Amino acid sequence: MADEYTTEAFALLKKEGIIPASTESLFGLEVAKALKNLCSVLVNTASLLKSPEALDEIFNGLSRIEGAASTLRGSLFEFAVAQIARTTFPGSEPEVNRKENDSSGRGAEIDVLVVVKNQEVVFIECKGVHPLGTVDNDEVVKWLDVRIPVLREVAKHHSEWRKLRQRFEIWSSGGFTEHALSLIAERKRQTQKYTIEARNADYVHSQVRASKDAGLIRTYEEHFINHPLREFEEAQARAARKAKRDKQRTESQKNATAPGQLVS
């Protein structure tokens, strides 16, 4: 990836089967400009002292960059899950972002597909959310009511999948709302034809650790466990708990020192 390419460089990369991407083609013009501006300012940090408004401009641009980072984090989570699946489902060769259409032409994308030979086919939906966040309820409903039915229909006509047990799982790098979990639990009660599971951050992290893959563990923990926003929010939560304890302590001290009431 680069800001731009010479004609010769672009042609050479294409000839070698390499995709010459640019920040603008991946993230759009506004984010590309924000990234370029951020880099130029960081190269010469002294300019911030001369122009305080430049700092405000950078932080305004960062909000757009964070949007791009969220998209990248989602893609990274899918690849991480594919790596994790190698040890979670031994003997499999996970596939990422496979697109399928059923007999009616309805399409669905499989984030991570795992086929355990002669045993089961596993369709994993990936949600790379903030470590302390939850998957949107609408996304869970879409998974239950749209993607699973389409993939069930696809599997019914697939030469290999139709002979295997079917498992549908939704993996989150954060958590799920109580409402979403109740919807999934209700769907589990309604069917015995396939397995359905919700996997939260604790489960995913445990599978990462179980992989014994040092590189995967380091990458996953850096991007999905030790996330700066998580550390910030946990610090805020600790400060809120401390403030509450201090308030309760102050009120207790006031009550202890208040003059008693006279009884006639």
N, C-alpha and C positions, 0 to 999 in steps of 0.2 A: 504494500500500500504506500502511496506517495501523493503529494499534492498535485503533481502533473508529470507527464512523460514526454520525451522527444519522440518524434515519429519513428525513428529507428529503434529506440528502446521498446516502444509499444509493440512494434511488429515482431521484434525478437522474442519478447515474452510470450506473445500469442503463439508463435511458431513452436516454442518449447512446451506449450500446454499450460502456461501459467496465466492466471487471471490478473491483469494489471488494474487493480482497484484504486480508487481515490477516495479521500474523506468525503468529498462532495457527493460522489455516486452512492456511497454507503449510507451517509447520514443526512444528506441534504445540504443546501447552500448555507443556511443559517448556522448549523452546527459546525460545518467546515470552517466558516469564518470565525466562530467563537474559539475553536481549537487553535487556529492559526494566531489569533490575537493573544490567546493565553500563552502560547509558546514564545511569542515575541516579547511579551512583558516579563516572563520568567527569565528570559535570557539576560535582560537588563532590569533587575529588580530596583535599581536606584531610581528608575523613572517613576515608580510609585510614589516616592517621596516628593517629587516635583509636581506630580499631578494626582491628587487624591481621588479625583473623579474617575481616573482610570481603573482604580480598584473596584469601584461600584459597577463599572461597565463589565469588568471581568466576572464578577459574581453574578451579574444578570445573565451573562453568557453561559456560566456554569450550569444554570438550571436546565438549559437545552442539552448540554453535554451529559448531564445526569440522566436525561431521557434516553440518550443513545446508550449510555452505560447500562441502563436497565435492560435494553434490548440485547446487548452483548451478553449480559449476565444470564439472561434466559437461554440464549444459545449455548453458552458455556455449561449451564446446568444440564442441558440435554446430553452433551458430550460426556460430562462427568457421570451421569446416570448410565450411559452406555458402557463406560469403563467399569463402573460398579457392578453392572449386570453380569459381567464375565465371571465374577466370583460368586455372586448371589445365585446365579443359575449356571452351575458348572457344565461344561461341554457345549455351551452355546456360543454363537458369533453374532452379537447384537448389531442391529442395523438402525441407522438414524434417519429421521425425516423421510420415511417411505410414504408415498401417496397411493391411495387405492380408490376405486370407484365401484359401487355395487351395481347390480343388474339394472337398476333404475337410473343410473347415471349420477347418483349422489356421491360426492367426494368426501374423503376424510384423510387427514394426515396422521400417520403414526409417528409420534415423537421418537420412541425407541421400541423396536420390534425384537423380540427374543423367541427363537424357536428351539426348544429342547427336544432333540430328535426322538421320535416315537413316544413322546410323553405329553408335552403341552406347548401351546403358543401363548406368548405373553405380550399384551399390548400395554405399553406404559405411556401415560400422559404426564408430561413434565411441566411444573410450574416453578420457575426460578424467581421466587418473590424475596422481599426483604427478610432477613433472618428472624425478625420479630413480627413480621406481617402475616397475613392470612390470605389464602386464595379467595378471590371474589366468588360469592355464591352463584352468580350468573355463569361463571366458568364451569363450576361443578355441575350445574343444571344442564349446560350445553354438552358436557362430557357424558352425562347419564342419558339424556334424551335424544341426542343427535349422533355423537361419535360412536358410542357403543352399539346402537342399533345398526348403523351403517357397516361397522366392522363385523358385526355378527352375520350380516347378510353376505359380506365379502367372503368371510370364512366358510360359509355354507357351500359356496361354489368353488372354493380353492382346492386344488388336487391334494395338497398336503394338510393344510390347516383343518379341513373338515373332519379329519380322522383323529385330531388331537383334542385334549382338554383345552378349554379357553379360559384365560385369566386376564382380567382387566384391572390395572392398578393406576392410581394417580399419585405421583410423587411430588412433594413440595419441599422447598428449601426453608420454608417457614412452617405455618400451621394451617388449620382449617377452622372455620367458625363452627359453633355448636349446631347451627342450622344445617350447614353443609354435611356435617358428620351424621346428623339425623336422617338426611335424605339418602346418604349412602347406606346407612344401616337398614333403612326401610327397603331399599332396592335389594340388599342382600337377603332379607327375609322373603322377598317375593319370588326369588328364583333359586333353583338348584342346578340349572343348566350350565352355569359358568360361575367362576370365582370373581369376586370384586373386592378390592382393598384400597384404603387410603393410607398413604405412608407420609408421616410428617418429618420434620427436620431431625428429630432424635433418631428415628429409624434410619434415615438416609446416612446420617453421620456414623451410626454404628456399623453400617455396611461398608462405608468408606474405610473405617478403622480395621474391619475384618479382612479387607482386601490385602493388607500388608504391603501395599504399593506406596512406597515413600513419596514418589512424585505426585501421585493422585491425592494422597493425604495432605501434603503441603499445599497443593493448589486449591483443593476444596476448602480447607480450613482458612486459607488466606482470603478467599473470595466470598465464602458463604457462612463462615463461623465468626472469624475475627473482623467482621465488616465494620468500618468506621462509624456508620450510622447506628449499628447495634451497640457499640461501646458508648456512643453519645447518649442513646436513649436509656441504657442501663445506668449511666451516671446520673441522668435526670431522675430516674426512678429511685435511686439511692438517696439523692438529695431530697426528694419529696417525702420519703419515709423518715429521714432524719428530721425534717421540718415538722412532721406530724408528731414524732416522739418528743421533740422540744416543746411543742405547743401543749401536749398532754402533761409533760413534766411541770411546765409553768402553771397550768391550771390546777394541778395537784398541790403545788406549793402554795398557791393563793388560798385554796380551800383549807389547807392545814393551818394557815396563819390567820384566817378570818375569825373575828370575835364571836364567841358563842352567844346564842340567844338566851335572854333572861326568861326564866319560867316562874310564873306567879304561883 
